Structures are given as structure tokens and as C-alpha cells.
Amino acid sequence: MAGLGDFADSAKDALKSEQAEDISDKVLDGAEDLANKVTGGKFADQVDGFRDEADKHIGNE
């Protein structure tokens, strides 16, 4: 029987997978597009920076 530690390790591995990276990129790109649309692109540089910073902490790239 797998322990809680094994489950946690599996979850961490799943979050660092290529599939998780693809999904997170799509979500972050969509959020970036929405933010730029709502603000009329007025803060595009800041939004892009935030998107890039968030991407560093999600997925594997």
C-alpha cells in the first residue's frame, strides 16, 4: 500500500510534467489575453512580465 509520501511525490511529479506545462501555458496565455483586452493593452508589458513570472513557478519550463 502506498503511503501519503508516495502520493505527494506523485502529485509533485504530475505538476512538473509536460502535460501540466502545456495546460498551464494555455491558462496563462488566456489570462494574459483577457487582461490585455480588459485594459486595452495599456499594461501589456506588466501583464507579460507577470505571466512570465507565474510560468516559472508552474509546470516544468
Backbone torsions as a table, in degrees:
resi	resn	phi	psi	omega
1	MET	NA	131.0	-179.5
2	ALA	-75.1	141.2	179.5
3	GLY	-89.2	175.3	179.7
4	LEU	-61.9	-36.2	178.1
5	GLY	-61.8	-40.6	178.0
6	ASP	-64.5	-40.6	178.4
7	PHE	-63.2	-44.0	-179.8
8	ALA	-63.3	-41.1	177.7
9	ASP	-63.7	-40.6	178.3
10	SER	-64.5	-40.2	179.0
11	ALA	-65.3	-42.1	177.9
12	LYS	-61.7	-43.1	179.3
13	ASP	-62.8	-40.9	179.6
14	ALA	-63.7	-39.6	179.9
15	LEU	-69.1	-20.7	179.6
16	LYS	-100.5	11.5	-176.9
17	SER	-80.2	165.3	177.4
18	GLU	-64.4	-36.4	178.3
19	GLN	-63.7	-43.0	178.0
20	ALA	-63.4	-38.2	178.3
21	GLU	-62.3	-45.4	179.3
22	ASP	-61.3	-44.8	-179.6
23	ILE	-65.9	-45.3	-178.6
24	SER	-64.5	-37.4	177.6
25	ASP	-62.2	-42.1	179.3
26	LYS	-64.7	-42.3	-179.9
27	VAL	-66.0	-46.1	-179.5
28	LEU	-65.7	-39.0	177.3
29	ASP	-63.2	-41.6	178.3
30	GLY	-64.3	-41.8	178.4
31	ALA	-65.5	-39.7	177.6
32	GLU	-62.8	-46.6	178.6
33	ASP	-59.9	-43.9	-179.9
34	LEU	-63.1	-46.8	-179.9
35	ALA	-60.6	-41.6	179.0
36	ASN	-67.7	-36.1	178.6
37	LYS	-67.0	-45.2	-178.3
38	VAL	-64.4	-37.8	-177.0
39	THR	-94.1	2.2	-178.1
40	GLY	66.9	22.8	178.9
41	GLY	76.6	5.6	-176.5
42	LYS	-60.7	-30.1	-177.5
43	PHE	-117.3	31.4	-173.4
44	ALA	-57.0	-40.7	-179.3
45	ASP	-65.2	-42.1	179.1
46	GLN	-68.3	-41.4	179.6
47	VAL	-63.1	-42.4	179.0
48	ASP	-63.3	-41.8	178.1
49	GLY	-63.2	-42.1	178.0
50	PHE	-63.4	-43.4	179.7
51	ARG	-59.7	-45.3	-179.7
52	ASP	-64.5	-41.4	179.4
53	GLU	-64.9	-43.2	178.1
54	ALA	-62.5	-39.2	-178.0
55	ASP	-64.3	-29.3	178.4
56	LYS	-63.9	-25.1	-174.3
57	HIS	-102.1	-1.8	-177.7
58	ILE	-126.7	134.9	178.6
59	GLY	80.8	-154.3	-174.2
60	ASN	-119.8	6.9	178.8
61	GLU	-130.7	NA	NA
